[in-house]
C-alpha cells in the first residue's frame, strides 16, 4: 500500500508483484480513493471486473463516499434501434427475438451478462456496433443502454475496465476515447497484459470474419432463398460472388502452402490471392455505393454502411498484412473449421511507451506473477518498463506447511506416448486417495483428450465427477459445479492455469502434467527467441525459462487460496528435479528448505508401477 501510494502521489510506473492472499486490490484501491484522483483499473476478463465491482468496491463503498462504474465493450449492450428494426428469418430467430424483446422491457442495463445463461443466436445483429451507431441522431439515444453506461464512466472516479478495452481506448484518437482522462491507470493481472496488447494491435484475417460480412449482405438459406441486405438487388450478386470466389481461392492456397502456426518469412506464398481479395473487396464496396442509393429503408442503409465499413477495414488489414514490418511476426492458423492469417508485433513495448503510459501520471502494474524469483527483466523488456520501480512480496500463506508435493517419476509426455497411460493411472490413484476436488492442468489439448479417454471411466467408477474443458460445460459452469461439490475432477488447459479461485475441499489436489514451457515453434516464441539470440544473449535463460516459471507459479497458485487451505500438488515432470534449471521452478513457490526436502524425497523414492 505504501508503494502504491507513493506511485499515485509522486507519479511514475510501479511493477508490484505480491503473492496470493496479500490483498493487492485493497493495496491500490485505498490509496486511490484517498487521493481522489480519477483512475482506470484494468483487469484480465469481464468476470474479474464483475468480481472487483461486486466484492471489493461495493464493500469499500460502505466506508467511503465515491463513484465507480464497470466498463465493457459495445457488443455487451443491446441496441434498441436494431431491436426495433429486426426481422427474423427463421422460427429459431423469431423465438430469440421474442426472448430479447421481453428482456428489453425489464432490464435497466441492457447488458448481455444480465440476460441469462445462454446468449441469443441473433445477438450479433442486436448488440450495439460503432459502425452502425448514429449517436445523438438515433431516436433511441436518450434511452440507449451503451451511452447510459458511458455516462456512468464519465461521472465515475473509478472505472473498472478490462485489458482489451484498455488497449482499444489507447488506440483511439483523443477526441474519440472511450474513457475520460484519468490520472492513474492500474493494470491488475498484469502478467496477461502483454498478450492482450499484441492481440489488439495485431491483425487477424480469417474465413469466419469475412464470412460474417458477406453473409450480412447476401446468403442462401436452406430452401435456396436469397437472404441479406442485397437479396433484392441482383445487380450486386456478381461482385459479392466474385469476392466469395477469391476468398475461397485464398483459403485453399493458405491450407496448401502454409503450415499451421508456422512463422511466415520473406515473401508471402499467397500474395497474389491476398491482392485479389483486396481488389474484389474494394470493387464490392464501390459497386454497393453506386448501386444501392435510395433502395433501402433508413435502418437498412445504416446496416449496409456498417457492413461496408467492416469490409473496408478488412481490405486495409489485407494491405497492412502484405506490407508487414521489420518488427512484426506473420503466421497462418490452419484448423479443421477455421483458416486465418495473423500478424502481431514482435513486442508490444513501443505501443506501451507511446500510447498507454503518456496518457496517465501514474501507472501501477500488479499480479501474483510478474517476476522469475524476483527478477523483473522479462516483463520490463516486453512492455518497455525498464525505468519502472519494482516490488516483490511473498504470499502470506505458508506453502511449505500447507502443501505436500509429490514428483512423479517415469512420465515423459514430450517423448513417450505411453506416458499418457501412466499419467491417467496417477490421476486415478490420487483421486482414490485424496479427498476433495482435483484440478489437472495440461499444456496440450491432444494430451488432455488422450488422458481423458484413459482416465474418465475409472474416475466415474470411484464416485468422481470428471469434466473436461471443451466438452459438455462452459469453463464458468465447471467451476461453479466444482465450487459446490467435493468430488469434481477438472481437466483444463491454459485458462485454468490462472483465475481459478476455489477454497477448502472444493479443491484439494492439483496435478501439473508438464512444466509449462511454450512450444518453441510457436510463431511469437520463435521470433522472440531468435531476436534475443541474434543480440548475443541466452534466449532460454532470458525468455523461455522465465516465461515457464511465471506460468508455473500461476498454476501452482490455484491450490492455496486462504490461510486454512491445505492440499497436495503432484508434478508429473521429473525435469523439475533432474534438470539444472528445474530448481528455479520450485524456488518460485517454496522456501529453500522446502525445496531441499522435495529434492531429497525424490532421490530416495522408488518409482511407482503404473
DRENKOLPA-342810 format. One line per 10 residues: their letters; for each residue x, y negated, z of C-alpha. Coordinates in nm, 4 decimals, m for minus. Each point is the difference from the previous one (the first is absolute). Example, Ala and Ser with C-alpha at 12.3 -4.5 7.8 and 13.67 -1.06 7.14 Angstrom:
2
as> 1.2300/0.4500/0.7800 | 0.1370/m0.3440/m0.0660
END
This chain:
610
xxxxxxxxxx> 0.0000/0.0000/0.0000 | 0.2904/m0.2345/0.0728 | 0.1497/0.0732/m0.3438 | m0.3336/m0.0611/m0.1744 | m0.0563/m0.3226/0.1945 | 0.3449/m0.1283/m0.0979 | m0.0653/0.0751/m0.3679 | m0.3429/m0.1661/0.0095 | 0.1267/m0.3147/0.1742 | 0.3409/m0.0300/m0.1643
xxxxxxxxxx> m0.0762/0.1349/m0.3466 | 0.1982/0.2520/m0.2015 | m0.0372/0.3727/m0.0562 | m0.0013/0.2818/0.2555 | 0.0278/0.3751/m0.0610 | m0.1328/0.1632/0.3170 | 0.0004/0.3787/0.0356 | m0.1814/0.1291/0.3063 | m0.0821/0.3619/0.0729 | m0.3482/0.1446/0.0398
xxxxxxxxxx> m0.1780/m0.1283/0.3112 | 0.1967/m0.3247/0.0316 | m0.3011/m0.2223/m0.0617 | 0.1197/m0.1635/m0.3216 | m0.3394/m0.1499/m0.0792 | m0.0279/m0.1930/0.3273 | 0.3689/m0.0954/m0.0254 | m0.0692/m0.2091/m0.3109 | m0.3695/m0.0853/0.0522 | 0.0303/m0.1684/0.3387
xxxxxxxxxx> 0.2771/m0.2444/m0.1039 | m0.1944/m0.0714/m0.3213 | m0.3154/m0.0852/0.1903 | 0.1825/m0.2142/0.2548 | 0.1786/m0.1894/m0.2784 | m0.3283/m0.0888/m0.1709 | 0.1647/0.0460/m0.3397 | m0.1935/0.1438/m0.2917 | 0.1275/0.3485/m0.0755 | m0.0440/0.2772/m0.2512
xxxxxxxxxx> 0.0450/0.3505/0.1385 | 0.0576/0.2579/m0.2703 | m0.0213/0.3716/0.0658 | 0.0164/0.3076/m0.2195 | m0.3613/0.1041/m0.0553 | m0.3583/m0.1197/0.0395 | m0.0473/0.2592/0.2752 | 0.2838/m0.1556/0.2002 | m0.1463/m0.3464/m0.0625 | m0.3322/0.1151/0.1440
xxxxxxxxxx> 0.1780/0.1544/0.2994 | 0.1915/m0.3188/0.0759 | m0.3150/m0.2141/m0.0224 | m0.2374/0.2278/0.1892 | 0.2420/0.0968/0.2762 | 0.2781/m0.2507/0.0685 | m0.1432/m0.3289/m0.1275 | m0.3442/0.0720/0.1421 | 0.1569/0.0658/0.3421 | 0.2186/m0.3137/m0.0110
xxxxxxxxxx> m0.3095/m0.1959/m0.1039 | m0.1427/0.0669/0.3466 | 0.3014/m0.1781/0.1532 | 0.0681/m0.2883/m0.2396 | m0.2106/m0.2141/m0.2330 | 0.1211/0.0449/m0.3582 | m0.1344/0.0934/m0.3429 | 0.0968/0.2969/m0.2113 | m0.1161/0.1681/m0.3204 | 0.0770/0.3094/m0.2007
xxxxxxxxxx> 0.0984/m0.0514/m0.3655 | m0.0647/0.2614/m0.2676 | 0.0237/0.0029/m0.3769 | m0.2946/m0.1046/m0.2155 | m0.0881/0.3551/m0.0992 | m0.1097/0.0698/0.3582 | m0.2920/m0.2463/m0.0261 | m0.3370/0.0268/m0.1760 | m0.0720/m0.2535/m0.2767 | m0.3642/m0.1128/0.0120
xxxxxxxxxx> 0.0058/m0.1278/m0.3592 | 0.1170/0.3375/m0.1293 | m0.2530/0.1792/0.2195 | m0.2876/m0.2065/m0.1407 | 0.1202/0.0504/m0.3583 | 0.0762/0.3713/0.0332 | m0.1610/0.2450/m0.2427 | 0.0247/0.3681/0.0867 | 0.0852/0.2402/m0.2813 | m0.0812/0.3303/0.1736
xxxxxxxxxx> m0.2174/0.1316/0.2839 | 0.3089/0.0288/0.2234 | 0.0883/m0.3649/m0.0632 | m0.3613/m0.1020/0.0665 | 0.0051/0.1796/0.3355 | 0.3304/m0.1640/0.0951 | m0.1323/m0.3401/m0.1059 | m0.3050/0.0435/0.2237 | 0.2191/0.0982/0.2963 | 0.2194/m0.3072/m0.0486
xxxxxxxxxx> m0.3034/m0.2275/m0.0438 | m0.1482/0.1190/0.3298 | 0.3344/m0.0518/0.1711 | 0.0392/m0.3476/m0.1545 | m0.3189/m0.1160/0.1703 | 0.1338/0.1123/0.3389 | 0.3755/m0.0626/0.0005 | 0.1514/m0.3200/0.1330 | 0.3449/0.0690/m0.1451 | m0.0454/0.1702/m0.3388
xxxxxxxxxx> 0.3128/0.1968/0.0903 | 0.0050/0.3513/m0.1487 | 0.1549/0.1212/0.3263 | m0.3419/m0.0606/0.1589 | m0.1966/0.1802/m0.2721 | 0.0367/0.3600/0.1106 | 0.2072/0.3114/m0.0387 | 0.0323/0.0163/m0.3797 | 0.0388/m0.2927/m0.2383 | m0.2616/m0.0250/m0.2766
xxxxxxxxxx> 0.1142/0.1152/m0.3446 | m0.0990/m0.3379/m0.1456 | 0.1939/m0.2079/0.2526 | 0.2606/m0.1150/m0.2561 | m0.2864/m0.1680/m0.1920 | m0.1535/m0.1542/0.3129 | 0.3005/m0.1270/0.1968 | 0.1404/m0.3482/m0.0387 | 0.2587/m0.0469/m0.2731 | 0.2164/m0.3081/m0.0490
xxxxxxxxxx> m0.0342/0.0204/m0.3793 | m0.3801/0.0276/0.0213 | m0.0473/m0.2739/0.2612 | m0.1496/m0.3390/m0.0881 | 0.0705/m0.1445/0.3452 | m0.2127/m0.2993/0.0917 | m0.1884/0.0346/m0.3279 | m0.1549/0.3263/0.1158 | m0.3623/m0.0170/0.1227 | 0.0959/0.2309/0.2861
xxxxxxxxxx> 0.3081/m0.2001/0.1042 | m0.1520/m0.1274/0.3252 | m0.0781/0.3593/0.1032 | 0.3142/0.1614/m0.1453 | 0.1502/0.2564/0.2375 | 0.3540/m0.0471/m0.1301 | 0.0025/m0.3800/0.0243 | m0.1628/0.0175/0.3415 | 0.2860/0.2268/0.1074 | 0.2490/m0.2385/m0.1598
xxxxxxxxxx> m0.1499/m0.2910/0.1972 | 0.0626/0.2010/0.3169 | 0.3639/0.0431/m0.1061 | 0.0298/m0.3749/m0.0540 | m0.1346/m0.0729/0.3488 | 0.1946/0.2677/0.1883 | 0.3168/m0.0470/0.2024 | 0.0865/0.3691/m0.0507 | m0.0574/0.1628/m0.3410 | 0.0428/0.3787/m0.0054
xxxxxxxxxx> 0.0975/0.1159/m0.3496 | 0.1715/0.3031/m0.1516 | 0.3325/0.0214/m0.1829 | m0.1579/0.0274/m0.3462 | m0.2151/m0.3099/0.0503 | 0.2952/m0.1883/0.1489 | 0.2058/0.0822/m0.3101 | m0.2832/m0.1085/m0.2326 | m0.0332/m0.3278/0.1929 | 0.3732/m0.0649/m0.0421
xxxxxxxxxx> m0.0287/0.0622/m0.3760 | m0.2684/m0.2680/m0.0440 | 0.0613/m0.3669/m0.0700 | m0.0345/m0.2503/0.2849 | m0.3407/m0.1227/m0.1208 | m0.1504/0.3497/m0.0160 | 0.1337/0.1698/0.3154 | m0.2329/0.2392/0.1788 | 0.1030/m0.1258/0.3439 | 0.0454/m0.3488/0.1435
xxxxxxxxxx> 0.3593/m0.1041/0.0820 | 0.1271/0.1777/0.3120 | 0.3049/m0.0872/0.2080 | 0.0592/0.3593/0.1098 | m0.0070/0.3310/m0.1870 | 0.0137/0.3247/0.1994 | 0.0667/0.3197/m0.1946 | m0.1117/0.2916/0.2175 | 0.0857/0.3530/m0.1179 | 0.2793/m0.1772/m0.1861
xxxxxxxxxx> 0.1752/0.3234/m0.0955 | m0.2577/0.0371/m0.2808 | 0.0249/m0.3593/m0.1314 | 0.2751/0.0688/m0.2539 | m0.2028/0.2679/m0.1797 | m0.3163/m0.2123/m0.0096 | 0.1834/m0.3039/m0.1372 | 0.1593/0.2112/m0.2736 | m0.3395/0.1419/m0.0981 | m0.1730/m0.3384/m0.0089
xxxxxxxxxx> 0.2618/m0.1835/m0.2053 | 0.0585/0.2990/m0.2264 | m0.1962/0.1180/m0.3066 | m0.2238/0.3031/m0.0429 | m0.1372/0.0910/m0.3431 | m0.2231/0.3069/0.0286 | m0.2542/0.1868/m0.2080 | m0.2544/m0.0528/0.2774 | 0.0562/m0.3766/0.0093 | m0.0527/m0.0386/m0.3749
xxxxxxxxxx> m0.2931/0.2448/m0.0010 | m0.1792/m0.2036/0.2657 | 0.0223/m0.3128/m0.2176 | m0.1061/0.1722/m0.3219 | m0.2887/0.1829/0.1659 | m0.1340/m0.3343/0.1215 | m0.0310/m0.1220/m0.3584 | m0.0894/0.3226/m0.1850 | m0.0464/0.3645/0.0827 | m0.2220/0.2910/m0.1015
xxxxxxxxxx> m0.2113/0.1751/0.2644 | m0.0817/0.3710/0.0252 | m0.2886/m0.0379/m0.2468 | 0.2146/m0.1725/m0.2633 | m0.1472/m0.3437/0.0718 | 0.2288/m0.3047/m0.0085 | 0.0290/m0.1871/0.3310 | 0.1933/m0.3050/0.1130 | 0.0141/m0.3714/m0.0792 | 0.0643/0.0586/m0.3725
xxxxxxxxxx> m0.2574/0.2765/m0.0436 | m0.2239/m0.2237/m0.2129 | 0.2845/m0.1692/m0.1897 | 0.1064/0.2492/m0.2662 | 0.2470/m0.2421/m0.1594 | 0.2221/0.0466/0.3088 | m0.0038/0.3797/m0.0043 | 0.2962/0.0127/m0.2407 | 0.2506/m0.2056/0.2081 | m0.1045/0.1897/0.3134
xxxxxxxxxx> 0.0566/0.3357/m0.1667 | 0.3300/m0.1170/m0.1463 | 0.1233/m0.0844/0.3505 | m0.1232/0.3385/0.1256 | 0.1939/0.1699/m0.2806 | 0.3195/m0.1917/0.0762 | m0.0336/0.0770/0.3715 | m0.0506/0.3710/m0.0702 | 0.3165/m0.0053/m0.2131 | 0.1884/m0.1799/0.2796
xxxxxxxxxx> m0.0939/0.2509/0.2690 | 0.0820/0.2950/m0.2272 | 0.3393/m0.1580/m0.0727 | 0.0655/m0.0607/0.3708 | m0.0806/0.3610/0.0852 | 0.2181/0.1184/m0.2899 | 0.3064/m0.2186/0.0488 | m0.0012/m0.0926/0.3709 | 0.0442/0.2267/0.3005 | m0.2014/m0.0483/0.3165
xxxxxxxxxx> 0.1598/m0.2485/0.2428 | 0.3229/m0.0212/m0.1987 | 0.1711/m0.3356/m0.0414 | m0.0169/m0.1482/m0.3505 | 0.3382/m0.1343/m0.1055 | 0.0837/m0.2154/m0.3007 | m0.2443/m0.0024/m0.2918 | m0.3539/0.1166/0.0717 | m0.0945/0.3084/m0.2005 | m0.3603/m0.1230/m0.0292
xxxxxxxxxx> 0.0841/m0.3589/m0.0958 | m0.1967/0.0041/m0.3272 | m0.3042/0.1551/0.1645 | 0.0066/m0.2722/0.2668 | 0.0243/m0.2704/m0.2656 | m0.2959/0.1548/m0.1812 | m0.2059/m0.0022/0.3194 | 0.0852/m0.3628/0.0655 | m0.0900/m0.1037/m0.3543 | m0.3277/0.1956/0.0099
xxxxxxxxxx> m0.0855/m0.1582/0.3367 | 0.0564/m0.3519/m0.1318 | m0.2037/0.0804/m0.3130 | m0.2923/0.1215/0.2128 | 0.0134/m0.3107/0.2190 | m0.0019/m0.2291/m0.3028 | m0.2803/0.1952/m0.1707 | m0.2107/m0.0100/0.3147 | 0.0435/m0.3744/0.0377 | m0.1090/m0.0625/m0.3595
xxxxxxxxxx> m0.2702/0.2661/m0.0268 | m0.1990/m0.0386/0.3212 | m0.0792/m0.3712/0.0160 | m0.3626/m0.0455/0.1064 | m0.0793/0.3735/0.0025 | m0.0061/0.0650/0.3742 | m0.1836/m0.1102/0.3089 | 0.1910/m0.2211/0.2404 | 0.0837/0.2894/0.2329 | 0.1234/0.2187/m0.2854
xxxxxxxxxx> 0.2098/m0.2913/m0.1302 | 0.1645/m0.0238/0.3422 | 0.0677/0.3754/0.0073 | 0.1370/m0.0054/m0.3551 | 0.2326/m0.2884/0.0805 | 0.1245/0.1876/0.3087 | 0.0629/0.3170/m0.2006 | 0.1904/m0.1868/m0.2720 | 0.2114/m0.1740/0.2639 | 0.0925/0.3407/0.1417
xxxxxxxxxx> 0.0850/0.1294/m0.3471 | 0.2143/m0.3090/m0.0602 | 0.1824/0.0595/0.3285 | 0.0675/0.3585/m0.1093 | 0.1355/m0.1244/m0.3334 | 0.2321/m0.2387/0.1842 | 0.1114/0.2854/0.2247 | 0.0845/0.2070/m0.3090 | 0.2181/m0.2853/m0.1266 | 0.1706/m0.0342/0.3390
xxxxxxxxxx> 0.0588/0.3751/0.0130 | 0.1633/m0.0093/m0.3433 | 0.2214/m0.2945/0.0984 | 0.1048/0.1545/0.3317 | 0.2770/m0.1705/0.1975 | 0.3408/0.0802/0.1419 | m0.1384/0.0432/0.3523 | m0.3072/0.2064/m0.0949 | m0.0523/0.3755/0.0022 | m0.2266/0.1627/m0.2592
xxxxxxxxxx> m0.1406/0.3527/0.0042 | m0.2961/0.2160/m0.1050 | m0.2466/0.1936/0.2132 | m0.1438/0.3035/m0.1768 | m0.2696/0.1837/0.1953 | m0.2818/0.2318/m0.0988 | m0.2692/m0.2694/m0.0201 | 0.2105/m0.3147/0.0059 | 0.2754/m0.1461/m0.2157 | 0.1701/m0.3272/0.0885
xxxxxxxxxx> 0.2986/m0.2202/m0.0709 | 0.1402/m0.1773/0.3060 | 0.2468/m0.2821/0.0533 | 0.1191/m0.1276/0.3353 | 0.2762/m0.2335/0.1199 | 0.3130/0.1778/0.1179 | m0.0329/m0.1911/0.3281 | m0.2788/m0.2386/0.1118 | 0.2528/m0.2281/0.1757 | m0.0203/m0.2795/m0.2575
xxxxxxxxxx> m0.3797/m0.0148/0.0318 | 0.0281/m0.0035/0.3787 | 0.2579/m0.2798/m0.0027 | m0.1695/m0.2242/m0.2572 | m0.3732/0.0638/0.0426 | m0.0667/0.1260/0.3535 | 0.2495/m0.1484/0.2481 | m0.0192/m0.3651/m0.1216 | m0.3773/m0.0070/0.0651 | 0.0444/0.0229/0.3779
xxxxxxxxxx> 0.2051/m0.1584/0.2774 | 0.0332/0.3298/0.1860 | m0.0115/0.3603/m0.1208 | m0.0055/0.2963/0.2398 | 0.0355/0.3545/m0.1332 | m0.0656/0.2763/0.2475 | m0.0432/0.3773/0.0075 | 0.1026/0.3023/0.2027 | 0.2394/0.0880/m0.2840 | 0.2113/m0.2736/m0.1579
xxxxxxxxxx> 0.3505/0.1249/0.0744 | 0.2063/0.3150/m0.0145 | 0.1265/0.0263/0.3579 | 0.0092/m0.3767/0.0425 | 0.1452/m0.0755/m0.3459 | m0.2353/m0.2324/m0.1925 | 0.2170/m0.0392/m0.3118 | m0.2190/0.2101/m0.2297 | m0.3178/m0.1985/0.0721 | 0.1891/m0.3288/m0.0086
xxxxxxxxxx> 0.1454/0.0712/m0.3444 | m0.3249/0.1289/m0.1490 | m0.1919/m0.3116/0.1110 | 0.2774/m0.2609/m0.0159 | m0.0012/m0.0553/0.3758 | 0.3743/0.0072/0.0731 | m0.0309/m0.3261/0.1970 | m0.2896/0.1187/0.2176 | 0.0278/0.0457/0.3750 | m0.0338/0.3648/0.1042
xxxxxxxxxx> m0.1274/0.1743/0.3111 | m0.0285/0.3731/0.0724 | m0.1828/0.1292/0.3086 | m0.0594/0.3655/0.0935 | m0.3392/0.1512/0.0695 | m0.1048/m0.0106/0.3680 | m0.0894/0.3675/m0.0372 | 0.2494/0.2693/0.0964 | 0.0279/0.2437/m0.2932 | 0.2717/0.2023/0.1775
xxxxxxxxxx> m0.2544/0.0800/0.2717 | m0.3293/m0.0120/m0.1920 | 0.1014/0.2015/m0.3075 | 0.1441/0.3469/m0.0437 | 0.1852/0.0430/m0.3280 | 0.0533/0.3212/m0.1906 | 0.2233/0.0310/m0.3082 | m0.1001/0.2918/m0.2231 | 0.2773/0.1981/m0.1681 | m0.0158/0.1631/m0.3417
xxxxxxxxxx> m0.2524/m0.2315/m0.1707 | 0.1394/m0.1693/m0.3123 | m0.2844/m0.1522/m0.1995 | 0.2423/m0.1590/m0.2470 | 0.1654/0.3155/m0.1322 | m0.1997/0.3045/0.1133 | m0.3606/0.0513/m0.1122 | m0.0535/0.2782/0.2551 | 0.0546/m0.2584/0.2746 | m0.3631/m0.1023/m0.0463
xxxxxxxxxx> m0.1025/0.3331/0.1538 | 0.2359/m0.0526/0.2958 | m0.1387/m0.3517/0.0426 | m0.3586/0.1344/m0.0037 | 0.0943/0.2599/0.2625 | 0.1566/m0.2705/0.2182 | m0.3158/m0.2117/m0.0212 | m0.2212/0.2980/0.0841 | 0.2182/0.0990/0.2948 | 0.0008/m0.3543/0.1384
xxxxxxxxxx> m0.3778/m0.0290/m0.0427 | m0.0463/0.3176/0.2033 | 0.2419/m0.1098/0.2734 | m0.0684/m0.3723/0.0250 | m0.3291/m0.1421/0.1337 | m0.1371/m0.3143/m0.1615 | 0.0028/m0.1422/m0.3494 | 0.2855/0.0377/m0.2519 | 0.1299/m0.2282/m0.2738 | 0.2195/0.1543/m0.2700
xxxxxxxxxx> 0.1921/m0.2583/m0.2056 | 0.1162/0.0799/m0.3536 | 0.2103/m0.1842/m0.2580 | m0.1249/0.2035/m0.2999 | m0.3598/0.0535/m0.1137 | 0.0918/0.3291/m0.1665 | 0.1654/0.1368/0.3161 | m0.2968/m0.1168/0.2079 | m0.2497/0.1815/m0.2235 | 0.2029/0.3215/m0.0088
xxxxxxxxxx> 0.0415/m0.0078/0.3779 | m0.3716/m0.0649/0.0385 | m0.0790/0.3064/m0.2142 | 0.2229/0.2134/0.2218 | m0.1131/m0.1404/0.3367 | m0.3619/m0.1218/m0.0126 | m0.1721/0.3384/0.0377 | 0.2117/0.0987/0.2996 | m0.0614/m0.3372/0.1647 | m0.3769/0.0481/m0.0356
xxxxxxxxxx> 0.0260/0.3561/0.1358 | 0.1485/m0.1284/0.3288 | m0.2724/m0.2623/0.0416 | 0.1752/m0.2969/m0.1533 | m0.1547/m0.2560/m0.2373 | 0.2575/m0.0578/m0.2784 | m0.0419/m0.2991/m0.2339 | 0.2200/m0.1061/m0.2900 | 0.0446/m0.3458/m0.1476 | m0.1676/m0.0207/m0.3400
xxxxxxxxxx> m0.2271/0.2985/0.0672 | m0.3510/m0.0439/0.1465 | 0.0291/m0.3116/0.2162 | 0.1225/m0.3557/m0.0310 | 0.3025/m0.0804/0.2178 | m0.2043/m0.2103/0.2409 | m0.2607/0.2746/0.0407 | 0.2688/0.2571/0.0822 | 0.1423/m0.2255/0.2695 | m0.3468/m0.0608/0.1468
xxxxxxxxxx> m0.0601/0.3751/0.0167 | 0.3405/0.0495/0.1613 | m0.0581/m0.2803/0.2507 | m0.3187/0.1693/0.1241 | 0.1447/0.3536/0.0236 | 0.2934/0.2013/0.1323 | 0.0168/0.2723/m0.2669 | 0.0749/m0.1956/m0.3207 | 0.3056/0.0629/m0.2161 | 0.0628/m0.2642/m0.2677
xxxxxxxxxx> 0.2337/0.0587/m0.2930 | 0.1016/m0.3484/m0.1163 | 0.2258/m0.1883/m0.2383 | 0.1404/m0.3525/m0.0052 | m0.2979/m0.1862/0.1487 | 0.0016/0.2230/0.3101 | 0.3635/m0.0788/0.0834 | m0.1203/m0.3367/0.1285 | m0.3149/m0.1647/0.1321 | m0.1274/0.3096/0.1871
xxxxxxxxxx> m0.0879/m0.0957/0.3579 | m0.1374/0.2986/0.1942 | 0.0446/0.0433/0.3738 | m0.0271/0.2922/0.2387 | m0.0999/0.3500/m0.1073 | m0.1206/m0.1219/m0.3409 | 0.3667/0.0227/m0.1076 | 0.2414/0.2139/0.1980 | 0.2254/0.1499/m0.2679 | 0.1781/m0.1649/m0.2935
xxxxxxxxxx> 0.1694/0.2009/m0.2750 | 0.2527/m0.1822/m0.2223 | 0.0477/0.2375/m0.2911 | 0.3014/m0.1725/m0.1560 | 0.2213/m0.3004/0.0584 | m0.1715/m0.2760/m0.2005 | 0.2719/m0.0921/m0.2472 | m0.1415/m0.1682/m0.3082 | 0.0226/0.2026/m0.3209 | 0.3284/m0.1262/m0.1509
xxxxxxxxxx> m0.1447/m0.0015/m0.3529 | m0.2952/m0.2231/0.0950 | 0.0447/m0.3068/m0.2273 | 0.0325/m0.2690/0.2701 | 0.2188/0.2203/0.2199 | 0.2258/0.0957/m0.2900 | 0.0321/m0.3586/m0.1229 | 0.0861/m0.1305/0.3468 | 0.2544/0.2703/0.0801 | 0.1656/m0.0569/m0.3382
xxxxxxxxxx> 0.0103/m0.3744/0.0663 | 0.1576/0.0498/0.3432 | 0.2577/0.2464/m0.1376 | 0.0813/m0.2382/m0.2850 | 0.0941/m0.2592/0.2606 | 0.2489/0.2444/0.1534 | m0.2067/0.0877/0.3045 | m0.1283/0.3303/0.1414 | m0.3611/0.0351/m0.1166 | m0.0732/0.2999/0.2213
xxxxxxxxxx> 0.1155/m0.1623/0.3232 | m0.1334/m0.3467/m0.0805 | m0.3306/0.0861/m0.1665 | m0.1120/0.3655/m0.0125 | 0.0820/0.0868/0.3613 | m0.1429/m0.3168/0.1619 | m0.3214/0.0352/m0.2059 | m0.0405/0.3605/0.1133 | 0.0670/m0.0913/0.3637 | m0.2647/m0.2749/m0.0101
xxxxxxxxxx> m0.2559/0.2455/m0.1409 | 0.1013/0.2662/0.2547 | m0.0499/m0.2477/0.2851 | m0.3448/m0.0849/m0.1356 | m0.1028/0.3649/m0.0126 | 0.1503/0.0846/0.3397 | m0.1868/m0.2941/0.1529 | m0.3403/0.1571/m0.0763 | 0.0223/0.2361/0.2997 | 0.0464/m0.2163/0.3096
xxxxxxxxxx> m0.2433/m0.2927/0.0125 | m0.0289/m0.0584/0.3774 | 0.1938/0.0388/0.3254 | m0.1896/0.3198/0.0789 | 0.0240/0.1728/m0.3388 | 0.2118/0.3127/m0.0233 | 0.0614/0.2332/m0.2897 | 0.2279/0.2028/m0.2188 | 0.1825/m0.0858/m0.3220 | 0.1074/0.2818/m0.2307
xxxxxxxxxx> 0.2585/m0.1054/m0.2614 | 0.0240/0.2542/m0.2820 | 0.3201/m0.1329/m0.1560 | 0.3211/0.1164/0.1673 | 0.2038/m0.2653/m0.1833 | m0.0914/m0.2205/0.2960 | 0.2566/0.2071/0.1941 | 0.2279/0.1536/m0.2618 | 0.0782/m0.3144/m0.2022 | 0.2236/m0.2761/0.1294
xxxxxxxxxx> m0.2654/m0.2618/m0.0716 | m0.2735/0.1990/0.1793 | 0.0834/m0.1363/0.3420 | m0.0975/m0.3491/m0.1169 | m0.3605/0.1187/m0.0370 | m0.0114/0.1339/0.3558 | 0.1698/m0.3098/0.1445 | m0.2708/m0.2141/m0.1591 | m0.2636/0.1587/0.2276 | 0.1860/0.1481/0.2995
xxxxxxxxxx> 0.2689/m0.0985/0.2480 | 0.3593/0.1230/m0.0393 | m0.0610/0.2494/0.2816 | m0.3214/0.1238/m0.1596 | 0.1762/0.0518/m0.3332 | 0.2758/0.1957/0.1728 | m0.2537/0.2377/0.1539 | m0.1716/0.0582/m0.3352 | 0.3283/0.0787/m0.1770 | 0.1092/0.2371/0.2771
xxxxxxxxxx> m0.3354/0.1780/m0.0002 | 0.0093/0.0456/m0.3784 | 0.3479/0.1501/0.0008 | m0.0886/0.2477/0.2731 | m0.3369/0.1081/m0.1452 | m0.0408/0.3146/m0.2058 | m0.1934/m0.0459/m0.3271 | m0.3644/0.1130/0.0034 | m0.1286/0.2614/m0.2450 | m0.2928/m0.1206/m0.2071
END
